[in-house]
């Protein structure tokens, strides 16, 4: 028993898959099936990075909604909310920068002057 599945690809992705299938001497459907069943999905992001990205996306959506609201009701009524949202965004970006900052080890075991 088999089941058909419809998958949509962007034109560049579709062309890249066709090229890879041709190089592997496979039909496109065979290549996709074998890749899906024998391939391994690797995530390049850890849970903390994903959480930060979701927070930023949520805040961007909130900012868009507040912008629409300010056009409807006037900027002064939404100014406090926008300023608070930007403050929170700045704090998240600061935390992200601190988390991704990795100091370089000093060469030859010398301590660097931090003054």
Contact map, one row per residue, 1 for C-alpha under 8 A:
1110000000000000000000000000000000000000000000000000000000000000000000000000000000000000000000000000000000000000000
1111000000000000000000000000000000000000000000000000000000000000000000000000000000000000000000000000000000000000000
1111100000000000000000000000000000000000000000000000000000000000000000000000000000000000000000000000000000000000000
0111110000000000000000000000000000000000000000000000000000000000000000000000000000000000000000000000000000000000000
0011111000000000000000000000000000000000000000000000000000000000000000000000000000000000000000000000000000000000000
0001111100000000000000000000000000000000000000000000000000000000000000000000000000000000000000000000000000000000000
0000111110000000000000000000000000000000000000000000000000000000000000000000000000000000000000000000000000000000000
0000011111000000000000000000000000000000000000000000000000000000000000000000000000000000000000000000000000000000000
0000001111101100000000000000000000000000000000000000000000000000000000000000000000000000000000000000000000000000000
0000000111111100000000000000000000000000000000000000000000000000000000000000000000000000000000000000000000000000000
0000000011111110000000000000000000000000000000000000000000000000000000000000000000000000000000000000000000000000000
0000000001111111000000000000000000000000000000000000000000000000000000000000000000000000000000000000000000000000000
0000000011111111100000000000000000000000000000000000000000000000000000000000000000000000000000000000000000000000000
0000000011111111110000000000000000000000000000000000000000000000000000000000000000000000000000000000000000000000000
0000000000111111111000000000000000000000000000000000000000000000000000000000000000000000000000000000000000000000000
0000000000011111111100000000000000000000000000000000000000000000000000000000000000000000000000000000000000000000000
0000000000001111111110000001000100000000000000000000000000000000000000000000000000000000000000000000000000000000000
0000000000000111111111000001000000000000000000000000000000000000000000000000000000000000000000000000000000000000000
0000000000000011111111100000000000000000000000000000000000000000000000000000000000000000000000000000000000000000000
0000000000000001111111110000000000000000000000000000000000000000000000000000000000000000000000000000000000000000000
0000000000000000111111111111001000000000000000000000000000000000000000000000000000000000000000000000000000000000000
0000000000000000011111111111000000000000000000000000000000000000000000000000000000000000000000000000000000000000000
0000000000000000001111111100000000000000000000000000000000000000000000000000000000000000000000000000000000000000000
0000000000000000000111111100001000000000000000000000000000000000000000000000000000000000000000000000000000000000000
0000000000000000000011111110000000000000000000000000000000000000000000000000000000000000000000000000000000000000000
0000000000000000000011111111011000000000000000000000000000000000000000000000000000000000000000000000000000000000000
0000000000000000000011001111111000000000000000000000000000000000000000000000000000000000000000000000000000000000000
0000000000000000110011000111111100000000000000000000000000000000000000000000000000000000000000000000000000000000000
0000000000000000000000000011111110000000000000000000000000000000000000000000000000000000000000000000000000000000000
0000000000000000000000000111111111000000000000000000000000000000000000000000000000000000000000000000000000000000000
0000000000000000000010010111111111100000000000000000000000000000000000000000000000000000000000000000000000000000000
0000000000000000100000000001111111110000000000000000000000000000000000000000000000000000000000000000000000000000000
0000000000000000000000000000111111111000000000000000000000000000000000000000000000000000000000000000000000000000000
0000000000000000000000000000011111111110000000000000000000000000000000000000000000000000000000000000000000000000000
0000000000000000000000000000001111111110000000000000000000000000000000000000000000000000000000000000000000000000000
0000000000000000000000000000000111111111000000000000000000000000000000000000000000000000000000000000000000000000000
0000000000000000000000000000000011111110000000000000000000000000000000000000000000000000000000000000000000000000000
0000000000000000000000000000000001111111000000000000000000000000000000000000000000000000000000000000000000000000000
0000000000000000000000000000000001111111100000000000000000000000000000000000000000000000000000000000000000000000000
0000000000000000000000000000000000010111110000000000000000000000000000000000000000000000000000000000000000000000000
0000000000000000000000000000000000000011111000000000000000000000000000000000000000000000000000000000000000000000000
0000000000000000000000000000000000000001111100000000000000000000000000000000000000000000000000000000000000000000000
0000000000000000000000000000000000000000111111000000000000000000000000000000000000000000000000000000000000000000000
0000000000000000000000000000000000000000011111000000000000000000000000000000000000000000000000000000000000000000000
0000000000000000000000000000000000000000001111101100000000000000000000000000000000000000000000000000000000000000000
0000000000000000000000000000000000000000001111111100000000000000000000000000000000000000000000000000000000000000000
0000000000000000000000000000000000000000000011111110000000000000000000000000000000000000000000000000000000000000000
0000000000000000000000000000000000000000000001111111000000000000000000000000000000000000000000000000000000000000000
0000000000000000000000000000000000000000000011111111100000000000000000000000000000000000000000000000000000000000000
0000000000000000000000000000000000000000000011111111110000000000000000000000000000000000000000000000000000000000000
0000000000000000000000000000000000000000000000111111111000000000000000000000000000000000000000000000000000000000000
0000000000000000000000000000000000000000000000011111111100000000000000000000000000000000000100010000000000000000000
0000000000000000000000000000000000000000000000001111111110000000000000000000000000000000000000000000000000000000000
0000000000000000000000000000000000000000000000000111111111000000000000000000000000000000000000000000000000000000000
0000000000000000000000000000000000000000000000000011111111100000000000000000000000000000000000000000000000000000000
0000000000000000000000000000000000000000000000000001111111110000000000000000000000000000100000000000000000000000000
0000000000000000000000000000000000000000000000000000111111111000000000000000000000000000000000000000000000000000000
0000000000000000000000000000000000000000000000000000011111111100000000000000000000000000000000000000000000000000000
0000000000000000000000000000000000000000000000000000001111111110000000000000000000001000100000000000000000000000000
0000000000000000000000000000000000000000000000000000000111111111000000000000000000000000000000000000000000000000000
0000000000000000000000000000000000000000000000000000000011111111100000000000000000000000000000000000000000000000000
0000000000000000000000000000000000000000000000000000000001111111110000000000000000000000000000000000000000000000000
0000000000000000000000000000000000000000000000000000000000111111111000000000000001001000000000000000000000000000000
0000000000000000000000000000000000000000000000000000000000011111111100000000000000000000000000000000000000000000000
0000000000000000000000000000000000000000000000000000000000001111111110000000000000000000000000000000000000000000000
0000000000000000000000000000000000000000000000000000000000000111111111000000010011000000000000000000000000000000000
0000000000000000000000000000000000000000000000000000000000000011111111100000000000000000000000000000000000000000000
0000000000000000000000000000000000000000000000000000000000000001111111110000000000000000000000000000000000000000000
0000000000000000000000000000000000000000000000000000000000000000111111111100010000000000000000000000000000000000000
0000000000000000000000000000000000000000000000000000000000000000011111111111110000000000000000000000000000000000000
0000000000000000000000000000000000000000000000000000000000000000001111111110000000000000000000000000000000000000000
0000000000000000000000000000000000000000000000000000000000000000000111111100000000000000000000000000000000000000000
0000000000000000000000000000000000000000000000000000000000000000000011111110100000000000000000000000000000000000000
0000000000000000000000000000000000000000000000000000000000000000000011111111110000000000000000000000000000000000000
0000000000000000000000000000000000000000000000000000000000000000000001101111111000000000000000000000000000000000000
0000000000000000000000000000000000000000000000000000000000000000000001000111111100000000000000000000000000000000000
0000000000000000000000000000000000000000000000000000000000000000000001001111111100000000000000000000000000000000000
0000000000000000000000000000000000000000000000000000000000000000010011000111111111000000000000000000000000000000000
0000000000000000000000000000000000000000000000000000000000000000000000000011111111100000000000000000000000000000000
0000000000000000000000000000000000000000000000000000000000000000000000000001111111110000000000000000000000000000000
0000000000000000000000000000000000000000000000000000000000000000010000000000011111111000000000000000000000000000000
0000000000000000000000000000000000000000000000000000000000000010010000000000011111111100000000000000000000000000000
0000000000000000000000000000000000000000000000000000000000000000000000000000001111111110000000000000000000000000000
0000000000000000000000000000000000000000000000000000000000000000000000000000000111111111000000000000000000000000000
0000000000000000000000000000000000000000000000000000000000100010000000000000000011111111100000000000000000000000000
0000000000000000000000000000000000000000000000000000000000000000000000000000000001111111110000000000000000000000000
0000000000000000000000000000000000000000000000000000000000000000000000000000000000111111111000000000000000000000000
0000000000000000000000000000000000000000000000000000000000000000000000000000000000011111111100000000000000000000000
0000000000000000000000000000000000000000000000000000000100100000000000000000000000001111111110000000000000000000000
0000000000000000000000000000000000000000000000000000000000000000000000000000000000000111111111000000000000000000000
0000000000000000000000000000000000000000000000000000000000000000000000000000000000000011111111100000000000000000000
0000000000000000000000000000000000000000000000000001000000000000000000000000000000000001111111110000000000000000000
0000000000000000000000000000000000000000000000000000000000000000000000000000000000000000111111111000000000000000000
0000000000000000000000000000000000000000000000000000000000000000000000000000000000000000011111111100000000000000000
0000000000000000000000000000000000000000000000000000000000000000000000000000000000000000001111111110000000000000000
0000000000000000000000000000000000000000000000000001000000000000000000000000000000000000000111111111000000000000000
0000000000000000000000000000000000000000000000000000000000000000000000000000000000000000000011111111100000000000000
0000000000000000000000000000000000000000000000000000000000000000000000000000000000000000000001111111100000000000000
0000000000000000000000000000000000000000000000000000000000000000000000000000000000000000000000111111100000000000000
0000000000000000000000000000000000000000000000000000000000000000000000000000000000000000000000011111110000000000000
0000000000000000000000000000000000000000000000000000000000000000000000000000000000000000000000001111111000000000000
0000000000000000000000000000000000000000000000000000000000000000000000000000000000000000000000000001111100000000000
0000000000000000000000000000000000000000000000000000000000000000000000000000000000000000000000000000111110000000000
0000000000000000000000000000000000000000000000000000000000000000000000000000000000000000000000000000011111000000000
0000000000000000000000000000000000000000000000000000000000000000000000000000000000000000000000000000001111100000000
0000000000000000000000000000000000000000000000000000000000000000000000000000000000000000000000000000000111111111000
0000000000000000000000000000000000000000000000000000000000000000000000000000000000000000000000000000000011111100000
0000000000000000000000000000000000000000000000000000000000000000000000000000000000000000000000000000000001111100000
0000000000000000000000000000000000000000000000000000000000000000000000000000000000000000000000000000000001111110000
0000000000000000000000000000000000000000000000000000000000000000000000000000000000000000000000000000000001111111000
0000000000000000000000000000000000000000000000000000000000000000000000000000000000000000000000000000000001001111100
0000000000000000000000000000000000000000000000000000000000000000000000000000000000000000000000000000000001000111110
0000000000000000000000000000000000000000000000000000000000000000000000000000000000000000000000000000000000000011111
0000000000000000000000000000000000000000000000000000000000000000000000000000000000000000000000000000000000000001111
0000000000000000000000000000000000000000000000000000000000000000000000000000000000000000000000000000000000000000111
